[in-house]
Amino acid sequence: MTEQRVVSPEELFPEVPESIFLFRSCTGSMEYPGTENAIKEVMNKLGVKIVMDPDQTCCSGYLLTCSVYKPELSLAVTARNLAIVERQNLDTYMFCNGCYGYNRELAHIMKHNPAYMQMANDVIGKQGYKYEGKTEIHHVQELWYRLKDEIAAKVVRPLKGLKVGVHYGCHYLAQQYRILDDGGYPTFHEEIIAAIGGTPVFYKERQACCGYSVGRGFTHKEETVQPHLYKKFKSAKEAWVELMTTTCPGCNVGLDREQPNLNKRYEDEFNIPVIDIAQLIALALGVPLKKLGFEANTISLDGILNRLGIERGE
Amino acid sequence: MPREKYSDKNDNLYKQVDAYNLVENLESCLSCGKCVGNCPVASLSPSYNPRQVISDVLNGNSERWLKSEEIWRCFWCAGCATVCPNDIQFPLLMMQLRYRAVENNYGLKYIMPFKRFAVRAREDGLTFAPSEKGREKIRRYRSNLGTSPWPEISDRAIAEYKELFDLTGATEHLEKLSDEAEKPVSLSYTEGRIIND
């Protein structure tokens, strides 16, 4: 590992890209489809063209880390998907920390182990693909951060100081090289919130993970996931967090869907809506509500929309 | 008096666990314990201890972790790796410890729930596409957004994804996956106390 770990957004993007390849996320297109749509709407307002490819498949990372797949499958899947991006000569942008982390990690392994690169290329070669390791893998939040001043200038629905608690998600900050922060005390997400008129809240457990990343929500829900999330939400509630933003639709599943269960088990009252940061940016930039897909959320956004004076039909 | 009593000493075991050669710097572990301090699972179940896992793997004493429930509690949040002064990718070790446990018929009950997701993902090219009732909801939400009712994934993508399962042995691996020979695992933590076996 010889690459720089933390880089500034200007180093990451000397030029803002004209077109990006947006990598479809399973959770972001099915469980919370408003996430993917919000990103498209915001990119459109920022003048960045989005390219997607129906030949792209699931990244396969989630079930790899649930131990039902072996790395051989995921190396081949990653190589195939990234080969498809390379055909378009674009860099890859993920909006799920899972897709980001797994593709980053597996691409890194292939680039640094010629034997694994060969193995993956032998397999996908049979389907007519070749992965060369050229496409850079980014998370879309890096672009939000790079363009935060442009975003701030386009705000038409001010957030009126809405108290937003940020959830970074683990698999971005855990990367070893070329990321925006090393996970010590990140603030880039909060800076975006402040730029669009929200009040970032540094609640105590803001860096605590969602607990769902390798299927523990299925196998150890009562033993570890719920007590863990209880601590997180308790600290968020104590800090008066009104809304939580994420950068991973997988985290949303854990944080949004689990709150009613926590309320039952711990006889507490958590009612903190959880959305992707792109949905909040889109809201601030005046994207119509029906384009944001809040109906998929378990914890209703109604209170937040009332607070911001946004009518249902807008 | 050694701090630890090592048993079944086997110098090869570290490489046996790290079969894919993904954590080559494990021996650089300083035993500083920052990983433990930053581990949300260790804070709830103190008998899960990443530093101890590394020490045991290096000393050829990983067998007791293979038989443990502790290794199945890890969230894979990489909090350990984030604070490691030597950049040890502990999650990649954990992934392989779990493979090894499963090969020895431990912890199968923690991966069997995902077999049906995996079998379905193999058909869909997507993970976690729900059953028909859930699909109806996805189509409705997506249509309300003004996008295609189903994620735009081509027949070619679905067919090739499935083919990759066959080509890499994943299909066979999934078909063989069964909990018939399951051996029990144990948790060394109860009523606020760590119990040694």
Chai-1 contact restraints between the chains, C-beta under 6 A:
chainA,res_idxA,chainB,res_idxB,connection_type,confidence,min_distance_angstrom,max_distance_angstrom,comment,restraint_id
A,C26,B,L126,contact,1.0,0.0,6.0,A-B,restraint_1
A,C26,B,T127,contact,1.0,0.0,6.0,A-B,restraint_2
A,C26,B,F128,contact,1.0,0.0,6.0,A-B,restraint_3
A,S29,B,P151,contact,1.0,0.0,6.0,A-B,restraint_4
A,M30,B,I138,contact,1.0,0.0,6.0,A-B,restraint_5
A,P33,B,Y141,contact,1.0,0.0,6.0,A-B,restraint_6
A,P33,B,R142,contact,1.0,0.0,6.0,A-B,restraint_7
A,P33,B,L145,contact,1.0,0.0,6.0,A-B,restraint_8
A,N37,B,L145,contact,1.0,0.0,6.0,A-B,restraint_9
A,P54,B,E152,contact,1.0,0.0,6.0,A-B,restraint_10
A,P54,B,I153,contact,1.0,0.0,6.0,A-B,restraint_11
A,P54,B,S154,contact,1.0,0.0,6.0,A-B,restraint_12
A,D55,B,S154,contact,1.0,0.0,6.0,A-B,restraint_13
A,D55,B,R156,contact,1.0,0.0,6.0,A-B,restraint_14
A,D55,B,A157,contact,1.0,0.0,6.0,A-B,restraint_15
A,T57,B,G125,contact,1.0,0.0,6.0,A-B,restraint_16
A,T57,B,A157,contact,1.0,0.0,6.0,A-B,restraint_17
A,T57,B,Y161,contact,1.0,0.0,6.0,A-B,restraint_18
A,C58,B,L126,contact,1.0,0.0,6.0,A-B,restraint_19
A,C58,B,T127,contact,1.0,0.0,6.0,A-B,restraint_20
A,Y62,B,T127,contact,1.0,0.0,6.0,A-B,restraint_21
A,L63,B,F114,contact,1.0,0.0,6.0,A-B,restraint_22
A,L63,B,A118,contact,1.0,0.0,6.0,A-B,restraint_23
A,T65,B,W76,contact,1.0,0.0,6.0,A-B,restraint_24
A,C66,B,F114,contact,1.0,0.0,6.0,A-B,restraint_25
A,S67,B,R98,contact,1.0,0.0,6.0,A-B,restraint_26
A,S67,B,I111,contact,1.0,0.0,6.0,A-B,restraint_27
A,V68,B,I111,contact,1.0,0.0,6.0,A-B,restraint_28
A,V68,B,F114,contact,1.0,0.0,6.0,A-B,restraint_29
A,V68,B,A118,contact,1.0,0.0,6.0,A-B,restraint_30
A,Y69,B,A170,contact,1.0,0.0,6.0,A-B,restraint_31
A,P71,B,Y20,contact,1.0,0.0,6.0,A-B,restraint_32
A,E72,B,T168,contact,1.0,0.0,6.0,A-B,restraint_33
A,L73,B,T168,contact,1.0,0.0,6.0,A-B,restraint_34
A,L73,B,A170,contact,1.0,0.0,6.0,A-B,restraint_35
A,A76,B,L164,contact,1.0,0.0,6.0,A-B,restraint_36
A,A76,B,T168,contact,1.0,0.0,6.0,A-B,restraint_37
A,V77,B,L164,contact,1.0,0.0,6.0,A-B,restraint_38
A,V123,B,L167,contact,1.0,0.0,6.0,A-B,restraint_39
A,Q127,B,E160,contact,1.0,0.0,6.0,A-B,restraint_40
A,C170,B,C77,contact,1.0,0.0,6.0,A-B,restraint_41
A,C170,B,A78,contact,1.0,0.0,6.0,A-B,restraint_42
A,A174,B,A78,contact,1.0,0.0,6.0,A-B,restraint_43
A,A174,B,A81,contact,1.0,0.0,6.0,A-B,restraint_44
A,A174,B,T82,contact,1.0,0.0,6.0,A-B,restraint_45
A,G183,B,T82,contact,1.0,0.0,6.0,A-B,restraint_46
A,A208,B,P40,contact,1.0,0.0,6.0,A-B,restraint_47
A,C209,B,F75,contact,1.0,0.0,6.0,A-B,restraint_48
A,C209,B,C77,contact,1.0,0.0,6.0,A-B,restraint_49
A,G211,B,F75,contact,1.0,0.0,6.0,A-B,restraint_50
A,S213,B,W76,contact,1.0,0.0,6.0,A-B,restraint_51
A,V214,B,W76,contact,1.0,0.0,6.0,A-B,restraint_52
A,G215,B,F114,contact,1.0,0.0,6.0,A-B,restraint_53
A,R216,B,F75,contact,1.0,0.0,6.0,A-B,restraint_54
A,F218,B,P113,contact,1.0,0.0,6.0,A-B,restraint_55
A,T219,B,Y110,contact,1.0,0.0,6.0,A-B,restraint_56
A,H220,B,R73,contact,1.0,0.0,6.0,A-B,restraint_57
A,T224,B,V41,contact,1.0,0.0,6.0,A-B,restraint_58
A,T224,B,L44,contact,1.0,0.0,6.0,A-B,restraint_59
A,T224,B,R73,contact,1.0,0.0,6.0,A-B,restraint_60
A,P227,B,L44,contact,1.0,0.0,6.0,A-B,restraint_61
A,H228,B,P40,contact,1.0,0.0,6.0,A-B,restraint_62
A,G293,B,Y141,contact,1.0,0.0,6.0,A-B,restraint_63
A,G293,B,L145,contact,1.0,0.0,6.0,A-B,restraint_64
A,A296,B,Y141,contact,1.0,0.0,6.0,A-B,restraint_65
